[in-house]
Amino acid sequence: MGSIPTARAKTKKVSKIKEYFSETVTEMVHHVSWPTWKELQSNTIIVMVASVIISLLIFVMDFGFGITGDSKSVWKGAMGFLYGMF
């Protein structure tokens, strides 16, 4: 019986939730420094170029080490060549 919250406790919780969202909106609108459109575009281009470079590096490493997932492949990679020697 004591575990059931009273109406006052429920109202207090709801007011705290409202206060949290109100403070969040105030913080996002007035205190956060948002990038300009030009900064956003340049940063997006940097991220895209870095993503392409990293994916190409991973592709080259996979191809070089022979990680193809196909056991009947002609190219076994550097590791396959080394394992074939022994």
Biopython code that builds the backbone (N, CA, C, O; Angstrom):
import numpy as np
from Bio.PDB.StructureBuilder import StructureBuilder

atoms = [
    (1, "MET", "N", (0.813, -1.182, 0.000)),
    (1, "MET", "CA", (0.000, 0.000, 0.000)),
    (1, "MET", "C", (0.862, 1.253, 0.000)),
    (1, "MET", "O", (0.483, 2.271, -0.579)),
    (2, "GLY", "N", (2.007, 1.182, 0.641)),
    (2, "GLY", "CA", (2.877, 2.336, 0.694)),
    (2, "GLY", "C", (3.652, 2.542, -0.601)),
    (2, "GLY", "O", (4.236, 3.607, -0.803)),
    (3, "SER", "N", (3.668, 1.536, -1.490)),
    (3, "SER", "CA", (4.440, 1.657, -2.717)),
    (3, "SER", "C", (3.686, 2.385, -3.821)),
    (3, "SER", "O", (4.285, 2.741, -4.837)),
    (4, "ILE", "N", (2.402, 2.612, -3.650)),
    (4, "ILE", "CA", (1.630, 3.317, -4.668)),
    (4, "ILE", "C", (1.886, 4.815, -4.511)),
    (4, "ILE", "O", (1.598, 5.386, -3.460)),
    (5, "PRO", "N", (2.436, 5.464, -5.570)),
    (5, "PRO", "CA", (2.739, 6.890, -5.447)),
    (5, "PRO", "C", (1.459, 7.714, -5.349)),
    (5, "PRO", "O", (0.449, 7.405, -5.981)),
    (6, "THR", "N", (1.526, 8.729, -4.571)),
    (6, "THR", "CA", (0.371, 9.605, -4.412)),
    (6, "THR", "C", (0.268, 10.529, -5.613)),
    (6, "THR", "O", (1.180, 10.594, -6.439)),
    (7, "ALA", "N", (-0.825, 11.229, -5.704)),
    (7, "ALA", "CA", (-1.039, 12.171, -6.814)),
    (7, "ALA", "C", (0.008, 13.270, -6.784)),
    (7, "ALA", "O", (0.437, 13.750, -7.833)),
    (8, "ARG", "N", (0.420, 13.669, -5.593)),
    (8, "ARG", "CA", (1.434, 14.726, -5.470)),
    (8, "ARG", "C", (2.780, 14.248, -6.022)),
    (8, "ARG", "O", (3.475, 15.009, -6.695)),
    (9, "ALA", "N", (3.152, 13.001, -5.745)),
    (9, "ALA", "CA", (4.405, 12.447, -6.247)),
    (9, "ALA", "C", (4.373, 12.329, -7.766)),
    (9, "ALA", "O", (5.371, 12.604, -8.432)),
    (10, "LYS", "N", (3.235, 11.922, -8.317)),
    (10, "LYS", "CA", (3.104, 11.830, -9.778)),
    (10, "LYS", "C", (3.239, 13.201, -10.407)),
    (10, "LYS", "O", (3.909, 13.355, -11.429)),
    (11, "THR", "N", (2.600, 14.210, -9.798)),
    (11, "THR", "CA", (2.665, 15.568, -10.322)),
    (11, "THR", "C", (4.100, 16.086, -10.269)),
    (11, "THR", "O", (4.547, 16.779, -11.183)),
    (12, "LYS", "N", (4.820, 15.749, -9.199)),
    (12, "LYS", "CA", (6.203, 16.175, -9.060)),
    (12, "LYS", "C", (7.077, 15.557, -10.146)),
    (12, "LYS", "O", (7.937, 16.235, -10.708)),
    (13, "LYS", "N", (6.863, 14.271, -10.449)),
    (13, "LYS", "CA", (7.627, 13.598, -11.497)),
    (13, "LYS", "C", (7.346, 14.216, -12.857)),
    (13, "LYS", "O", (8.267, 14.432, -13.645)),
    (14, "VAL", "N", (6.071, 14.504, -13.139)),
    (14, "VAL", "CA", (5.704, 15.094, -14.421)),
    (14, "VAL", "C", (6.320, 16.478, -14.553)),
    (14, "VAL", "O", (6.799, 16.836, -15.629)),
    (15, "SER", "N", (6.317, 17.261, -13.484)),
    (15, "SER", "CA", (6.904, 18.601, -13.549)),
    (15, "SER", "C", (8.414, 18.527, -13.756)),
    (15, "SER", "O", (8.982, 19.379, -14.440)),
    (16, "LYS", "N", (9.073, 17.522, -13.177)),
    (16, "LYS", "CA", (10.513, 17.364, -13.393)),
    (16, "LYS", "C", (10.810, 16.981, -14.845)),
    (16, "LYS", "O", (11.800, 17.431, -15.421)),
    (17, "ILE", "N", (9.958, 16.159, -15.423)),
    (17, "ILE", "CA", (10.137, 15.780, -16.832)),
    (17, "ILE", "C", (9.933, 17.005, -17.728)),
    (17, "ILE", "O", (10.705, 17.221, -18.663)),
    (18, "LYS", "N", (8.919, 17.792, -17.455)),
    (18, "LYS", "CA", (8.682, 19.019, -18.228)),
    (18, "LYS", "C", (9.860, 19.979, -18.087)),
    (18, "LYS", "O", (10.285, 20.594, -19.065)),
    (19, "GLU", "N", (10.381, 20.105, -16.881)),
    (19, "GLU", "CA", (11.524, 20.993, -16.643)),
    (19, "GLU", "C", (12.748, 20.502, -17.411)),
    (19, "GLU", "O", (13.489, 21.307, -17.976)),
    (20, "TYR", "N", (12.965, 19.190, -17.436)),
    (20, "TYR", "CA", (14.091, 18.618, -18.174)),
    (20, "TYR", "C", (14.008, 18.971, -19.649)),
    (20, "TYR", "O", (14.994, 19.425, -20.229)),
    (21, "PHE", "N", (12.848, 18.770, -20.267)),
    (21, "PHE", "CA", (12.710, 19.074, -21.687)),
    (21, "PHE", "C", (12.815, 20.573, -21.946)),
    (21, "PHE", "O", (13.376, 20.983, -22.962)),
    (22, "SER", "N", (12.291, 21.387, -21.056)),
    (22, "SER", "CA", (12.393, 22.836, -21.202)),
    (22, "SER", "C", (13.853, 23.284, -21.156)),
    (22, "SER", "O", (14.279, 24.106, -21.968)),
    (23, "GLU", "N", (14.610, 22.750, -20.214)),
    (23, "GLU", "CA", (16.028, 23.091, -20.108)),
    (23, "GLU", "C", (16.814, 22.569, -21.305)),
    (23, "GLU", "O", (17.755, 23.217, -21.761)),
    (24, "THR", "N", (16.432, 21.407, -21.810)),
    (24, "THR", "CA", (17.101, 20.855, -22.985)),
    (24, "THR", "C", (16.903, 21.752, -24.198)),
    (24, "THR", "O", (17.855, 22.037, -24.925)),
    (25, "VAL", "N", (15.670, 22.197, -24.420)),
    (25, "VAL", "CA", (15.388, 23.089, -25.552)),
    (25, "VAL", "C", (16.160, 24.397, -25.393)),
    (25, "VAL", "O", (16.745, 24.889, -26.358)),
    (26, "THR", "N", (16.169, 24.961, -24.198)),
    (26, "THR", "CA", (16.905, 26.201, -23.952)),
    (26, "THR", "C", (18.394, 26.010, -24.238)),
    (26, "THR", "O", (19.020, 26.868, -24.860)),
    (27, "GLU", "N", (18.953, 24.907, -23.793)),
    (27, "GLU", "CA", (20.371, 24.625, -24.030)),
    (27, "GLU", "C", (20.671, 24.502, -25.522)),
    (27, "GLU", "O", (21.643, 25.075, -26.015)),
    (28, "MET", "N", (19.835, 23.757, -26.235)),
    (28, "MET", "CA", (20.072, 23.524, -27.662)),
    (28, "MET", "C", (19.910, 24.809, -28.484)),
    (28, "MET", "O", (20.618, 25.000, -29.472)),
    (29, "VAL", "N", (19.001, 25.677, -28.091)),
    (29, "VAL", "CA", (18.733, 26.885, -28.869)),
    (29, "VAL", "C", (19.713, 28.009, -28.529)),
    (29, "VAL", "O", (20.175, 28.714, -29.426)),
    (30, "HIS", "N", (20.030, 28.181, -27.258)),
    (30, "HIS", "CA", (20.786, 29.357, -26.846)),
    (30, "HIS", "C", (22.255, 29.111, -26.521)),
    (30, "HIS", "O", (23.050, 30.047, -26.600)),
    (31, "HIS", "N", (22.646, 27.901, -26.162)),
    (31, "HIS", "CA", (24.015, 27.673, -25.699)),
    (31, "HIS", "C", (24.869, 26.832, -26.636)),
    (31, "HIS", "O", (26.096, 26.869, -26.540)),
    (32, "VAL", "N", (24.265, 26.087, -27.523)),
    (32, "VAL", "CA", (25.032, 25.235, -28.437)),
    (32, "VAL", "C", (25.454, 26.078, -29.643)),
    (32, "VAL", "O", (24.650, 26.813, -30.217)),
    (33, "SER", "N", (26.722, 25.957, -30.011)),
    (33, "SER", "CA", (27.188, 26.677, -31.200)),
    (33, "SER", "C", (27.073, 25.736, -32.401)),
    (33, "SER", "O", (27.813, 24.759, -32.512)),
    (34, "TRP", "N", (26.151, 26.042, -33.277)),
    (34, "TRP", "CA", (25.893, 25.226, -34.451)),
    (34, "TRP", "C", (26.816, 25.663, -35.582)),
    (34, "TRP", "O", (27.121, 26.850, -35.702)),
    (35, "PRO", "N", (27.267, 24.723, -36.415)),
    (35, "PRO", "CA", (28.137, 25.113, -37.537)),
    (35, "PRO", "C", (27.348, 25.865, -38.600)),
    (35, "PRO", "O", (26.135, 25.709, -38.741)),
    (36, "THR", "N", (28.082, 26.684, -39.339)),
    (36, "THR", "CA", (27.443, 27.372, -40.459)),
    (36, "THR", "C", (27.242, 26.366, -41.590)),
    (36, "THR", "O", (27.778, 25.258, -41.556)),
    (37, "TRP", "N", (26.461, 26.772, -42.591)),
    (37, "TRP", "CA", (26.194, 25.894, -43.725)),
    (37, "TRP", "C", (27.494, 25.556, -44.456)),
    (37, "TRP", "O", (27.684, 24.420, -44.890)),
    (38, "LYS", "N", (28.377, 26.524, -44.591)),
    (38, "LYS", "CA", (29.657, 26.304, -45.283)),
    (38, "LYS", "C", (30.530, 25.320, -44.496)),
    (38, "LYS", "O", (31.136, 24.426, -45.087)),
    (39, "GLU", "N", (30.600, 25.477, -43.166)),
    (39, "GLU", "CA", (31.368, 24.549, -42.334)),
    (39, "GLU", "C", (30.800, 23.138, -42.410)),
    (39, "GLU", "O", (31.546, 22.160, -42.466)),
    (40, "LEU", "N", (29.494, 23.044, -42.413)),
    (40, "LEU", "CA", (28.839, 21.744, -42.499)),
    (40, "LEU", "C", (29.169, 21.047, -43.814)),
    (40, "LEU", "O", (29.446, 19.848, -43.833)),
    (41, "GLN", "N", (29.141, 21.796, -44.910)),
    (41, "GLN", "CA", (29.471, 21.215, -46.211)),
    (41, "GLN", "C", (30.917, 20.748, -46.260)),
    (41, "GLN", "O", (31.194, 19.647, -46.737)),
    (42, "SER", "N", (31.842, 21.569, -45.773)),
    (42, "SER", "CA", (33.255, 21.181, -45.840)),
    (42, "SER", "C", (33.541, 19.974, -44.939)),
    (42, "SER", "O", (34.307, 19.088, -45.317)),
    (43, "ASN", "N", (32.934, 19.935, -43.762)),
    (43, "ASN", "CA", (33.133, 18.781, -42.878)),
    (43, "ASN", "C", (32.521, 17.514, -43.461)),
    (43, "ASN", "O", (33.069, 16.426, -43.285)),
    (44, "THR", "N", (31.397, 17.642, -44.148)),
    (44, "THR", "CA", (30.775, 16.487, -44.790)),
    (44, "THR", "C", (31.675, 15.932, -45.879)),
    (44, "THR", "O", (31.819, 14.717, -46.015)),
    (45, "ILE", "N", (32.278, 16.819, -46.654)),
    (45, "ILE", "CA", (33.186, 16.372, -47.715)),
    (45, "ILE", "C", (34.399, 15.666, -47.114)),
    (45, "ILE", "O", (34.845, 14.646, -47.639)),
    (46, "ILE", "N", (34.931, 16.200, -46.023)),
    (46, "ILE", "CA", (36.079, 15.571, -45.363)),
    (46, "ILE", "C", (35.725, 14.166, -44.889)),
    (46, "ILE", "O", (36.511, 13.236, -45.071)),
    (47, "VAL", "N", (34.560, 14.003, -44.290)),
    (47, "VAL", "CA", (34.136, 12.688, -43.805)),
    (47, "VAL", "C", (33.939, 11.722, -44.966)),
    (47, "VAL", "O", (34.315, 10.555, -44.865)),
    (48, "MET", "N", (33.357, 12.189, -46.065)),
    (48, "MET", "CA", (33.141, 11.316, -47.223)),
    (48, "MET", "C", (34.468, 10.868, -47.826)),
    (48, "MET", "O", (34.628, 9.691, -48.150)),
    (49, "VAL", "N", (35.413, 11.778, -47.981)),
    (49, "VAL", "CA", (36.718, 11.426, -48.550)),
    (49, "VAL", "C", (37.443, 10.449, -47.628)),
    (49, "VAL", "O", (38.019, 9.469, -48.098)),
    (50, "ALA", "N", (37.419, 10.707, -46.324)),
    (50, "ALA", "CA", (38.076, 9.801, -45.376)),
    (50, "ALA", "C", (37.434, 8.416, -45.413)),
    (50, "ALA", "O", (38.135, 7.410, -45.314)),
    (51, "SER", "N", (36.109, 8.352, -45.556)),
    (51, "SER", "CA", (35.418, 7.060, -45.619)),
    (51, "SER", "C", (35.824, 6.277, -46.859)),
    (51, "SER", "O", (36.029, 5.065, -46.791)),
    (52, "VAL", "N", (35.941, 6.960, -47.986)),
    (52, "VAL", "CA", (36.347, 6.290, -49.232)),
    (52, "VAL", "C", (37.785, 5.789, -49.111)),
    (52, "VAL", "O", (38.084, 4.662, -49.508)),
    (53, "ILE", "N", (38.672, 6.613, -48.568)),
    (53, "ILE", "CA", (40.077, 6.205, -48.420)),
    (53, "ILE", "C", (40.187, 4.993, -47.496)),
    (53, "ILE", "O", (40.901, 4.040, -47.812)),
    (54, "ILE", "N", (39.502, 5.017, -46.381)),
    (54, "ILE", "CA", (39.568, 3.894, -45.430)),
    (54, "ILE", "C", (38.988, 2.626, -46.052)),
    (54, "ILE", "O", (39.543, 1.542, -45.871)),
    (55, "SER", "N", (37.871, 2.749, -46.789)),
    (55, "SER", "CA", (37.292, 1.557, -47.417)),
    (55, "SER", "C", (38.217, 0.999, -48.499)),
    (55, "SER", "O", (38.307, -0.218, -48.665)),
    (56, "LEU", "N", (38.902, 1.872, -49.234)),
    (56, "LEU", "CA", (39.866, 1.387, -50.230)),
    (56, "LEU", "C", (41.053, 0.694, -49.569)),
    (56, "LEU", "O", (41.533, -0.326, -50.064)),
    (57, "LEU", "N", (41.525, 1.238, -48.463)),
    (57, "LEU", "CA", (42.626, 0.593, -47.738)),
    (57, "LEU", "C", (42.219, -0.795, -47.239)),
    (57, "LEU", "O", (43.000, -1.742, -47.329)),
    (58, "ILE", "N", (41.025, -0.910, -46.724)),
    (58, "ILE", "CA", (40.543, -2.211, -46.258)),
    (58, "ILE", "C", (40.415, -3.182, -47.421)),
    (58, "ILE", "O", (40.761, -4.356, -47.289)),
    (59, "PHE", "N", (39.917, -2.703, -48.568)),
    (59, "PHE", "CA", (39.813, -3.556, -49.753)),
    (59, "PHE", "C", (41.181, -4.052, -50.191)),
    (59, "PHE", "O", (41.345, -5.235, -50.492)),
    (60, "VAL", "N", (42.170, -3.154, -50.229)),
    (60, "VAL", "CA", (43.520, -3.534, -50.659)),
    (60, "VAL", "C", (44.119, -4.552, -49.689)),
    (60, "VAL", "O", (44.756, -5.515, -50.115)),
    (61, "MET", "N", (43.918, -4.344, -48.391)),
    (61, "MET", "CA", (44.440, -5.310, -47.416)),
    (61, "MET", "C", (43.753, -6.668, -47.563)),
    (61, "MET", "O", (44.418, -7.703, -47.518)),
    (62, "ASP", "N", (42.430, -6.674, -47.737)),
    (62, "ASP", "CA", (41.708, -7.938, -47.922)),
    (62, "ASP", "C", (42.193, -8.649, -49.180)),
    (62, "ASP", "O", (42.424, -9.858, -49.161)),
    (63, "PHE", "N", (42.346, -7.913, -50.259)),
    (63, "PHE", "CA", (42.790, -8.516, -51.512)),
    (63, "PHE", "C", (44.233, -9.000, -51.393)),
    (63, "PHE", "O", (44.575, -10.081, -51.871)),
    (64, "GLY", "N", (45.069, -8.195, -50.756)),
    (64, "GLY", "CA", (46.483, -8.558, -50.612)),
    (64, "GLY", "C", (46.695, -9.784, -49.751)),
    (64, "GLY", "O", (47.560, -10.610, -50.042)),
    (65, "PHE", "N", (45.919, -9.907, -48.703)),
    (65, "PHE", "CA", (46.063, -11.072, -47.832)),
    (65, "PHE", "C", (45.221, -12.247, -48.292)),
    (65, "PHE", "O", (45.268, -13.313, -47.678)),
    (66, "GLY", "N", (44.452, -12.078, -49.356)),
    (66, "GLY", "CA", (43.706, -13.178, -49.936)),
    (66, "GLY", "C", (42.448, -13.549, -49.189)),
    (66, "GLY", "O", (42.027, -14.705, -49.226)),
    (67, "ILE", "N", (41.846, -12.610, -48.520)),
    (67, "ILE", "CA", (40.613, -12.884, -47.788)),
    (67, "ILE", "C", (39.447, -12.695, -48.755)),
    (67, "ILE", "O", (38.880, -11.608, -48.865)),
    (68, "THR", "N", (39.103, -13.778, -49.453)),
    (68, "THR", "CA", (38.039, -13.684, -50.449)),
    (68, "THR", "C", (36.798, -14.451, -50.032)),
    (68, "THR", "O", (35.703, -14.148, -50.505)),
    (69, "GLY", "N", (36.941, -15.419, -49.175)),
    (69, "GLY", "CA", (35.811, -16.236, -48.765)),
    (69, "GLY", "C", (35.510, -17.355, -49.758)),
    (69, "GLY", "O", (34.586, -18.138, -49.536)),
    (70, "ASP", "N", (36.274, -17.447, -50.850)),
    (70, "ASP", "CA", (36.069, -18.467, -51.873)),
    (70, "ASP", "C", (37.299, -19.365, -51.912)),
    (70, "ASP", "O", (38.393, -18.899, -52.230)),
    (71, "SER", "N", (37.135, -20.636, -51.595)),
    (71, "SER", "CA", (38.279, -21.547, -51.552)),
    (71, "SER", "C", (38.773, -21.937, -52.943)),
    (71, "SER", "O", (39.896, -22.424, -53.076)),
    (72, "LYS", "N", (37.955, -21.732, -53.988)),
    (72, "LYS", "CA", (38.345, -22.102, -55.351)),
    (72, "LYS", "C", (38.948, -20.928, -56.115)),
    (72, "LYS", "O", (39.179, -21.030, -57.320)),
    (73, "SER", "N", (39.202, -19.832, -55.441)),
    (73, "SER", "CA", (39.743, -18.639, -56.069)),
    (73, "SER", "C", (41.181, -18.886, -56.514)),
    (73, "SER", "O", (41.932, -19.593, -55.843)),
    (74, "VAL", "N", (41.561, -18.297, -57.658)),
    (74, "VAL", "CA", (42.922, -18.430, -58.165)),
    (74, "VAL", "C", (43.874, -17.627, -57.299)),
    (74, "VAL", "O", (44.970, -18.091, -56.984)),
    (75, "TRP", "N", (43.466, -16.425, -56.912)),
    (75, "TRP", "CA", (44.325, -15.572, -56.095)),
    (75, "TRP", "C", (44.131, -15.919, -54.629)),
    (75, "TRP", "O", (43.031, -15.782, -54.092)),
    (76, "LYS", "N", (45.172, -16.356, -53.998)),
    (76, "LYS", "CA", (45.133, -16.702, -52.578)),
    (76, "LYS", "C", (45.753, -15.608, -51.716)),
    (76, "LYS", "O", (45.721, -15.699, -50.489)),
    (77, "GLY", "N", (46.309, -14.590, -52.331)),
    (77, "GLY", "CA", (46.905, -13.487, -51.592)),
    (77, "GLY", "C", (48.292, -13.825, -51.086)),
    (77, "GLY", "O", (48.816, -14.914, -51.322)),
    (78, "ALA", "N", (48.875, -12.861, -50.381)),
    (78, "ALA", "CA", (50.228, -13.040, -49.862)),
    (78, "ALA", "C", (50.280, -14.183, -48.860)),
    (78, "ALA", "O", (51.226, -14.969, -48.873)),
    (79, "MET", "N", (49.299, -14.286, -48.009)),
    (79, "MET", "CA", (49.285, -15.359, -47.024)),
    (79, "MET", "C", (49.105, -16.723, -47.696)),
    (79, "MET", "O", (49.747, -17.700, -47.311)),
    (80, "GLY", "N", (48.241, -16.779, -48.689)),
    (80, "GLY", "CA", (48.056, -18.025, -49.425)),
    (80, "GLY", "C", (49.330, -18.454, -50.139)),
    (80, "GLY", "O", (49.638, -19.644, -50.210)),
    (81, "PHE", "N", (50.067, -17.484, -50.667)),
    (81, "PHE", "CA", (51.343, -17.776, -51.341)),
    (81, "PHE", "C", (52.340, -18.330, -50.331)),
    (81, "PHE", "O", (53.030, -19.314, -50.598)),
    (82, "LEU", "N", (52.406, -17.687, -49.173)),
    (82, "LEU", "CA", (53.336, -18.171, -48.141)),
    (82, "LEU", "C", (52.949, -19.547, -47.624)),
    (82, "LEU", "O", (53.817, -20.395, -47.417)),
    (83, "TYR", "N", (51.667, -19.778, -47.414)),
    (83, "TYR", "CA", (51.223, -21.088, -46.939)),
    (83, "TYR", "C", (51.446, -22.160, -48.004)),
    (83, "TYR", "O", (51.682, -23.320, -47.668)),
    (84, "GLY", "N", (51.376, -21.789, -49.273)),
    (84, "GLY", "CA", (51.606, -22.748, -50.356)),
    (84, "GLY", "C", (53.051, -23.171, -50.471)),
    (84, "GLY", "O", (53.347, -24.241, -51.002)),
    (85, "MET", "N", (53.951, -22.345, -49.982)),
    (85, "MET", "CA", (55.384, -22.666, -50.048)),
    (85, "MET", "C", (55.750, -23.749, -49.040)),
    (85, "MET", "O", (56.741, -24.452, -49.232)),
    (86, "PHE", "N", (54.982, -23.896, -47.986)),
    (86, "PHE", "CA", (55.359, -24.844, -46.920)),
    (86, "PHE", "C", (54.577, -26.100, -47.021)),
    (86, "PHE", "O", (54.760, -27.009, -46.211)),
]
sb = StructureBuilder()
sb.init_structure("model")
sb.init_model(0)
sb.init_chain("A")
sb.init_seg("    ")
for serial, (resi, resn, name, xyz) in enumerate(atoms, 1):
    if name == "N":
        sb.init_residue(resn, " ", resi, " ")
    sb.init_atom(name, np.array(xyz, "f"), 0.0, 1.0, " ", f" {name:<3s}", serial, name[0])
structure = sb.get_structure()
